Amino acid sequence: MTGYSLSHPVYLDLPMMLSFLAALEGGVIVAEDKTETASETSLRAASATAGLRARLLAVGSANMSGSGSLNQSETNSAVSQIQRQHTAASLFNALLATLREDGQIADLQESKQLSSLRVGDMVEIDGAFRGNPLEDILAFFAMVLPYVEPEATAKANPKSGNPAQRAAAQKPAAESGIGHDVIRMFHLMAKDIAESPVHDLLFQTESGLPVIVTASTEFYEPATVEYLRQGTFRVVGKVTRVLGGDDAINLARRTVLGLASPDVAGGLVDAARAMEDVNLQVADAIVTGPAIQILPLSIYI
């Protein structure tokens, strides 16, 4: 397949896409109804063209009716009723092709390219999805806590009628299992993430360049997470920050841990990695430069 490429977005910022298209085209038409009357000769030519490029006409449909034959004059005609309907994905493909043809997107892969970038530049990266370590840890504990929380709560009750539970409540958290305070903190952090309008996602290019993608919760659906998991995707968007060697971003900044020292978030991730009998593979909570932060137009394949 040559001459064109088709991209499928798993994340798409619709307002950003439509505003870019409207600025370039002077407006956006997502549907068009058209009625045409054509001579038999013209109709045959149109039908032949549609047959050759039918694979490209998935964004529209045609209902053609009429009669005629080769022996009839060209005054015989047929009426064609055509409706062309764009989807969000087809509009994105059109915008992406235009931006590439106009040289408005920088293909970013290596840290040495960062020196030439400025905030507001449009870039495109090809990278492996690393997720967000805190969100991954909380998702894990969300599955585990329903099994351990009743036990932990019971152990934390010093007024229990069970002498063993009263004794357990007096033990340090490290000896008595997952403490009530730890469970409460996990719930609060999960609530912070659920209510945040933005998700910080980490991608990494083949050369090792970290890319923080600040995705809108409005377009970051649960299915999007599953699509991205352990995959390599392309991201196109606007640069919002270029991190130098002394700069860092805390991926836990959307939660209460974002107000604490970076060591706190790092310690939580290290503790999760060190859990026995659990092979929890998550990225570092602190991303250091050289790196880049992007406001994404789309994450696609």
MILOVO-723081 format. One record per residue (C-alpha): z, y, x; residue number from 1; residue in one letter. Coordinates in pm, whole numbers, plus 50000, padded with zeros to 5 digits. Layout:
<z:Z	y:Y	x:X	nr:NUM	rest:a> .
...
! end
This chain:
<z:50000	y:50000	x:50000	nr:1	rest:m> .
<z:49886	y:50323	x:50163	nr:2	rest:t> .
<z:49833	y:50682	x:50059	nr:3	rest:g> .
<z:50160	y:50726	x:49869	nr:4	rest:y> .
<z:50515	y:50594	x:49852	nr:5	rest:s> .
<z:50750	y:50547	x:49557	nr:6	rest:l> .
<z:51122	y:50613	x:49588	nr:7	rest:s> .
<z:51397	y:50491	x:49355	nr:8	rest:h> .
<z:51708	y:50714	x:49334	nr:9	rest:p> .
<z:52049	y:50551	x:49280	nr:10	rest:v> .
<z:52208	y:50898	x:49283	nr:11	rest:y> .
<z:52027	y:51210	x:49165	nr:12	rest:l> .
<z:52156	y:51565	x:49114	nr:13	rest:d> .
<z:51944	y:51661	x:48812	nr:14	rest:l> .
<z:52024	y:52036	x:48800	nr:15	rest:p> .
<z:51942	y:52076	x:49169	nr:16	rest:m> .
<z:51616	y:51883	x:49134	nr:17	rest:m> .
<z:51500	y:52074	x:48826	nr:18	rest:l> .
<z:51586	y:52411	x:48977	nr:19	rest:s> .
<z:51389	y:52328	x:49294	nr:20	rest:f> .
<z:51090	y:52212	x:49089	nr:21	rest:l> .
<z:51103	y:52518	x:48864	nr:22	rest:a> .
<z:51113	y:52747	x:49168	nr:23	rest:a> .
<z:50812	y:52577	x:49323	nr:24	rest:l> .
<z:50603	y:52532	x:49009	nr:25	rest:e> .
<z:50709	y:52830	x:48797	nr:26	rest:g> .
<z:50872	y:52600	x:48542	nr:27	rest:g> .
<z:50897	y:52229	x:48462	nr:28	rest:v> .
<z:50717	y:52036	x:48188	nr:29	rest:i> .
<z:50867	y:51693	x:48133	nr:30	rest:v> .
<z:50644	y:51592	x:47838	nr:31	rest:a> .
<z:50295	y:51683	x:47724	nr:32	rest:e> .
<z:50106	y:51597	x:47404	nr:33	rest:d> .
<z:49729	y:51635	x:47421	nr:34	rest:k> .
<z:49442	y:51562	x:47181	nr:35	rest:t> .
<z:49087	y:51546	x:47318	nr:36	rest:e> .
<z:48744	y:51479	x:47168	nr:37	rest:t> .
<z:48497	y:51331	x:47414	nr:38	rest:a> .
<z:48142	y:51200	x:47402	nr:39	rest:s> .
<z:48089	y:50829	x:47438	nr:40	rest:e> .
<z:47973	y:50871	x:47798	nr:41	rest:t> .
<z:48279	y:51072	x:47891	nr:42	rest:s> .
<z:48506	y:50824	x:47716	nr:43	rest:l> .
<z:48361	y:50533	x:47909	nr:44	rest:r> .
<z:48413	y:50717	x:48236	nr:45	rest:a> .
<z:48771	y:50800	x:48146	nr:46	rest:a> .
<z:48842	y:50440	x:48051	nr:47	rest:s> .
<z:48701	y:50317	x:48381	nr:48	rest:a> .
<z:48922	y:50558	x:48575	nr:49	rest:t> .
<z:49230	y:50455	x:48379	nr:50	rest:a> .
<z:49155	y:50092	x:48451	nr:51	rest:g> .
<z:49130	y:50153	x:48826	nr:52	rest:l> .
<z:49454	y:50349	x:48847	nr:53	rest:r> .
<z:49655	y:50188	x:48568	nr:54	rest:a> .
<z:49935	y:50109	x:48811	nr:55	rest:r> .
<z:49991	y:50484	x:48856	nr:56	rest:l> .
<z:50005	y:50570	x:48487	nr:57	rest:l> .
<z:50349	y:50427	x:48411	nr:58	rest:a> .
<z:50487	y:50775	x:48339	nr:59	rest:v> .
<z:50250	y:50820	x:48042	nr:60	rest:g> .
<z:50081	y:50632	x:47762	nr:61	rest:s> .
<z:49747	y:50669	x:47587	nr:62	rest:a> .
<z:49634	y:50579	x:47235	nr:63	rest:n> .
<z:49251	y:50589	x:47218	nr:64	rest:m> .
<z:49051	y:50528	x:46901	nr:65	rest:s> .
<z:48684	y:50570	x:46799	nr:66	rest:g> .
<z:48352	y:50392	x:46779	nr:67	rest:s> .
<z:48023	y:50405	x:46961	nr:68	rest:g> .
<z:47776	y:50202	x:47161	nr:69	rest:s> .
<z:47523	y:50249	x:47438	nr:70	rest:l> .
<z:47245	y:50283	x:47180	nr:71	rest:n> .
<z:47406	y:50577	x:47006	nr:72	rest:q> .
<z:47350	y:50938	x:47098	nr:73	rest:s> .
<z:47606	y:51141	x:47290	nr:74	rest:e> .
<z:47694	y:51330	x:46973	nr:75	rest:t> .
<z:47902	y:51028	x:46871	nr:76	rest:n> .
<z:48260	y:51093	x:46977	nr:77	rest:s> .
<z:48604	y:50943	x:47007	nr:78	rest:a> .
<z:48941	y:51107	x:46963	nr:79	rest:v> .
<z:49199	y:51048	x:47237	nr:80	rest:s> .
<z:49565	y:51112	x:47176	nr:81	rest:q> .
<z:49752	y:51120	x:47505	nr:82	rest:i> .
<z:50121	y:51166	x:47574	nr:83	rest:q> .
<z:50246	y:51193	x:47930	nr:84	rest:r> .
<z:50620	y:51162	x:47980	nr:85	rest:q> .
<z:50797	y:51227	x:48311	nr:86	rest:h> .
<z:51125	y:51058	x:48399	nr:87	rest:t> .
<z:51391	y:51193	x:48632	nr:88	rest:a> .
<z:51275	y:50951	x:48900	nr:89	rest:a> .
<z:50909	y:51051	x:48869	nr:90	rest:s> .
<z:51001	y:51420	x:48895	nr:91	rest:l> .
<z:51207	y:51342	x:49205	nr:92	rest:f> .
<z:50911	y:51161	x:49362	nr:93	rest:n> .
<z:50691	y:51464	x:49294	nr:94	rest:a> .
<z:50946	y:51704	x:49445	nr:95	rest:l> .
<z:51005	y:51486	x:49751	nr:96	rest:l> .
<z:50632	y:51456	x:49819	nr:97	rest:a> .
<z:50587	y:51834	x:49790	nr:98	rest:t> .
<z:50878	y:51913	x:50023	nr:99	rest:l> .
<z:50751	y:51668	x:50282	nr:100	rest:r> .
<z:50393	y:51796	x:50265	nr:101	rest:e> .
<z:50518	y:52153	x:50308	nr:102	rest:d> .
<z:50732	y:52056	x:50607	nr:103	rest:g> .
<z:51054	y:52167	x:50436	nr:104	rest:q> .
<z:51261	y:51856	x:50525	nr:105	rest:i> .
<z:51391	y:51775	x:50873	nr:106	rest:a> .
<z:51413	y:51402	x:50950	nr:107	rest:d> .
<z:51761	y:51372	x:51104	nr:108	rest:l> .
<z:51867	y:51067	x:51303	nr:109	rest:q> .
<z:52040	y:51170	x:51628	nr:110	rest:e> .
<z:52323	y:51404	x:51723	nr:111	rest:s> .
<z:52101	y:51595	x:51966	nr:112	rest:k> .
<z:51912	y:51735	x:51664	nr:113	rest:q> .
<z:52223	y:51908	x:51527	nr:114	rest:l> .
<z:52191	y:52210	x:51756	nr:115	rest:s> .
<z:51873	y:52317	x:51577	nr:116	rest:s> .
<z:52021	y:52290	x:51225	nr:117	rest:l> .
<z:52173	y:52567	x:51019	nr:118	rest:r> .
<z:52373	y:52566	x:50697	nr:119	rest:v> .
<z:52128	y:52555	x:50405	nr:120	rest:g> .
<z:51858	y:52354	x:50586	nr:121	rest:d> .
<z:51708	y:52062	x:50397	nr:122	rest:m> .
<z:51747	y:51732	x:50584	nr:123	rest:v> .
<z:51677	y:51365	x:50525	nr:124	rest:e> .
<z:51864	y:51079	x:50688	nr:125	rest:i> .
<z:51830	y:50701	x:50693	nr:126	rest:d> .
<z:52174	y:50543	x:50723	nr:127	rest:g> .
<z:52407	y:50255	x:50644	nr:128	rest:a> .
<z:52663	y:50319	x:50371	nr:129	rest:f> .
<z:53022	y:50315	x:50507	nr:130	rest:r> .
<z:53187	y:50441	x:50188	nr:131	rest:g> .
<z:53524	y:50615	x:50181	nr:132	rest:n> .
<z:53811	y:50425	x:50346	nr:133	rest:p> .
<z:54077	y:50560	x:50111	nr:134	rest:l> .
<z:53875	y:50477	x:49799	nr:135	rest:e> .
<z:53808	y:50127	x:49935	nr:136	rest:d> .
<z:54179	y:50070	x:50005	nr:137	rest:i> .
<z:54284	y:50198	x:49662	nr:138	rest:l> .
<z:54019	y:49982	x:49493	nr:139	rest:a> .
<z:54166	y:49681	x:49673	nr:140	rest:f> .
<z:54522	y:49761	x:49571	nr:141	rest:f> .
<z:54410	y:49831	x:49214	nr:142	rest:a> .
<z:54318	y:49464	x:49194	nr:143	rest:m> .
<z:54635	y:49344	x:49371	nr:144	rest:v> .
<z:54904	y:49569	x:49221	nr:145	rest:l> .
<z:54905	y:49416	x:48870	nr:146	rest:p> .
<z:55027	y:49094	x:49033	nr:147	rest:y> .
<z:55291	y:49245	x:49264	nr:148	rest:v> .
<z:55411	y:49552	x:49072	nr:149	rest:e> .
<z:55638	y:49367	x:48826	nr:150	rest:p> .
<z:55806	y:49188	x:49114	nr:151	rest:e> .
<z:55839	y:49504	x:49321	nr:152	rest:a> .
<z:55979	y:49698	x:49025	nr:153	rest:t> .
<z:56234	y:49427	x:48957	nr:154	rest:a> .
<z:56344	y:49426	x:49320	nr:155	rest:k> .
<z:56384	y:49803	x:49308	nr:156	rest:a> .
<z:56625	y:49782	x:49010	nr:157	rest:n> .
<z:56985	y:49792	x:49137	nr:158	rest:p> .
<z:57121	y:49746	x:48779	nr:159	rest:k> .
<z:56951	y:49414	x:48719	nr:160	rest:s> .
<z:57166	y:49135	x:48581	nr:161	rest:g> .
<z:57023	y:48904	x:48843	nr:162	rest:n> .
<z:57237	y:48914	x:49162	nr:163	rest:p> .
<z:56937	y:48824	x:49376	nr:164	rest:a> .
<z:56743	y:49121	x:49241	nr:165	rest:q> .
<z:57039	y:49356	x:49295	nr:166	rest:r> .
<z:57061	y:49241	x:49655	nr:167	rest:a> .
<z:56686	y:49280	x:49702	nr:168	rest:a> .
<z:56705	y:49637	x:49572	nr:169	rest:a> .
<z:56936	y:49725	x:49860	nr:170	rest:q> .
<z:56694	y:49596	x:50126	nr:171	rest:k> .
<z:56450	y:49821	x:50309	nr:172	rest:p> .
<z:56102	y:49833	x:50158	nr:173	rest:a> .
<z:55964	y:49638	x:50452	nr:174	rest:a> .
<z:56192	y:49345	x:50361	nr:175	rest:e> .
<z:56168	y:49360	x:49984	nr:176	rest:s> .
<z:55790	y:49373	x:49949	nr:177	rest:g> .
<z:55585	y:49668	x:49821	nr:178	rest:i> .
<z:55831	y:49938	x:49723	nr:179	rest:g> .
<z:55823	y:50137	x:49402	nr:180	rest:h> .
<z:55756	y:50463	x:49590	nr:181	rest:d> .
<z:55454	y:50313	x:49766	nr:182	rest:v> .
<z:55315	y:50184	x:49438	nr:183	rest:i> .
<z:55369	y:50524	x:49277	nr:184	rest:r> .
<z:55185	y:50695	x:49564	nr:185	rest:m> .
<z:54889	y:50457	x:49525	nr:186	rest:f> .
<z:54871	y:50539	x:49154	nr:187	rest:h> .
<z:54883	y:50913	x:49224	nr:188	rest:l> .
<z:54610	y:50894	x:49488	nr:189	rest:m> .
<z:54390	y:50686	x:49257	nr:190	rest:a> .
<z:54443	y:50950	x:48986	nr:191	rest:k> .
<z:54352	y:51227	x:49231	nr:192	rest:d> .
<z:54025	y:51052	x:49317	nr:193	rest:i> .
<z:53942	y:50976	x:48953	nr:194	rest:a> .
<z:53989	y:51342	x:48856	nr:195	rest:e> .
<z:53816	y:51492	x:49159	nr:196	rest:s> .
<z:53475	y:51650	x:49084	nr:197	rest:p> .
<z:53350	y:51540	x:49427	nr:198	rest:v> .
<z:53343	y:51214	x:49626	nr:199	rest:h> .
<z:53321	y:51211	x:50006	nr:200	rest:d> .
<z:53089	y:50931	x:50118	nr:201	rest:l> .
<z:53026	y:50831	x:50477	nr:202	rest:l> .
<z:52686	y:50719	x:50603	nr:203	rest:f> .
<z:52593	y:50634	x:50960	nr:204	rest:q> .
<z:52245	y:50652	x:51111	nr:205	rest:t> .
<z:52112	y:50381	x:51338	nr:206	rest:e> .
<z:52194	y:50597	x:51640	nr:207	rest:s> .
<z:52558	y:50625	x:51523	nr:208	rest:g> .
<z:52553	y:50980	x:51382	nr:209	rest:l> .
<z:52819	y:51016	x:51106	nr:210	rest:p> .
<z:52697	y:51187	x:50787	nr:211	rest:v> .
<z:52948	y:51300	x:50523	nr:212	rest:i> .
<z:52781	y:51319	x:50181	nr:213	rest:v> .
<z:52971	y:51524	x:49920	nr:214	rest:t> .
<z:52849	y:51361	x:49598	nr:215	rest:a> .
<z:52914	y:51503	x:49251	nr:216	rest:s> .
<z:53128	y:51277	x:49032	nr:217	rest:t> .
<z:52900	y:51364	x:48739	nr:218	rest:e> .
<z:52613	y:51165	x:48893	nr:219	rest:f> .
<z:52819	y:50917	x:49097	nr:220	rest:y> .
<z:52846	y:50633	x:48847	nr:221	rest:e> .
<z:53031	y:50300	x:48893	nr:222	rest:p> .
<z:52696	y:50121	x:48925	nr:223	rest:a> .
<z:52605	y:50358	x:49209	nr:224	rest:t> .
<z:52896	y:50229	x:49417	nr:225	rest:v> .
<z:52780	y:49871	x:49375	nr:226	rest:e> .
<z:52421	y:49958	x:49463	nr:227	rest:y> .
<z:52532	y:50133	x:49781	nr:228	rest:l> .
<z:52780	y:49871	x:49901	nr:229	rest:r> .
<z:52677	y:49728	x:50240	nr:230	rest:q> .
<z:52325	y:49870	x:50211	nr:231	rest:g> .
<z:52103	y:50112	x:50400	nr:232	rest:t> .
<z:51965	y:50406	x:50204	nr:233	rest:f> .
<z:51798	y:50740	x:50254	nr:234	rest:r> .
<z:51976	y:51065	x:50169	nr:235	rest:v> .
<z:51809	y:51404	x:50120	nr:236	rest:v> .
<z:52006	y:51723	x:50070	nr:237	rest:g> .
<z:52121	y:52060	x:50199	nr:238	rest:k> .
<z:52334	y:52103	x:50512	nr:239	rest:v> .
<z:52678	y:52248	x:50431	nr:240	rest:t> .
<z:52847	y:52200	x:50769	nr:241	rest:r> .
<z:52757	y:52098	x:51123	nr:242	rest:v> .
<z:53054	y:51951	x:51313	nr:243	rest:l> .
<z:53087	y:52006	x:51685	nr:244	rest:g> .
<z:53288	y:51797	x:51930	nr:245	rest:g> .
<z:53620	y:51965	x:51840	nr:246	rest:d> .
<z:53570	y:51954	x:51461	nr:247	rest:d> .
<z:53694	y:51687	x:51220	nr:248	rest:a> .
<z:53691	y:51605	x:50847	nr:249	rest:i> .
<z:53962	y:51408	x:50669	nr:250	rest:n> .
<z:53799	y:51175	x:50416	nr:251	rest:l> .
<z:54130	y:51167	x:50227	nr:252	rest:a> .
<z:54110	y:51544	x:50160	nr:253	rest:r> .
<z:54052	y:51495	x:49786	nr:254	rest:r> .
<z:54402	y:51344	x:49747	nr:255	rest:t> .
<z:54760	y:51440	x:49826	nr:256	rest:v> .
<z:54706	y:51296	x:50175	nr:257	rest:l> .
<z:54458	y:51573	x:50242	nr:258	rest:g> .
<z:54750	y:51817	x:50259	nr:259	rest:l> .
<z:54933	y:51607	x:50514	nr:260	rest:a> .
<z:54868	y:51556	x:50882	nr:261	rest:s> .
<z:54551	y:51361	x:50967	nr:262	rest:p> .
<z:54783	y:51106	x:51128	nr:263	rest:d> .
<z:54917	y:51014	x:50783	nr:264	rest:v> .
<z:54575	y:50920	x:50647	nr:265	rest:a> .
<z:54489	y:50744	x:50972	nr:266	rest:g> .
<z:54815	y:50551	x:50960	nr:267	rest:g> .
<z:54747	y:50432	x:50605	nr:268	rest:l> .
<z:54405	y:50302	x:50705	nr:269	rest:v> .
<z:54546	y:50132	x:51015	nr:270	rest:d> .
<z:54820	y:49969	x:50807	nr:271	rest:a> .
<z:54564	y:49837	x:50558	nr:272	rest:a> .
<z:54354	y:49693	x:50839	nr:273	rest:r> .
<z:54661	y:49525	x:50991	nr:274	rest:a> .
<z:54764	y:49340	x:50674	nr:275	rest:m> .
<z:54796	y:48969	x:50736	nr:276	rest:e> .
<z:54566	y:48731	x:50548	nr:277	rest:d> .
<z:54350	y:49027	x:50437	nr:278	rest:v> .
<z:54026	y:49110	x:50612	nr:279	rest:n> .
<z:53991	y:49466	x:50484	nr:280	rest:l> .
<z:53707	y:49635	x:50674	nr:281	rest:q> .
<z:53705	y:50010	x:50617	nr:282	rest:v> .
<z:53585	y:50310	x:50815	nr:283	rest:a> .
<z:53814	y:50557	x:50993	nr:284	rest:d> .
<z:53971	y:50819	x:50767	nr:285	rest:a> .
<z:53906	y:51100	x:51015	nr:286	rest:i> .
<z:53543	y:51179	x:51104	nr:287	rest:v> .
<z:53506	y:51373	x:51427	nr:288	rest:t> .
<z:53206	y:51563	x:51560	nr:289	rest:g> .
<z:52929	y:51553	x:51640	nr:290	rest:p> .
<z:52860	y:51492	x:51271	nr:291	rest:a> .
<z:52705	y:51664	x:50971	nr:292	rest:i> .
<z:52802	y:51728	x:50608	nr:293	rest:q> .
<z:52539	y:51727	x:50332	nr:294	rest:i> .
<z:52529	y:51833	x:49969	nr:295	rest:l> .
<z:52295	y:51558	x:49840	nr:296	rest:p> .
<z:51996	y:51604	x:49618	nr:297	rest:l> .
<z:51947	y:51229	x:49605	nr:298	rest:s> .
<z:52049	y:50896	x:49756	nr:299	rest:i> .
<z:51754	y:50663	x:49722	nr:300	rest:y> .
<z:51570	y:50360	x:49851	nr:301	rest:i> .
! end
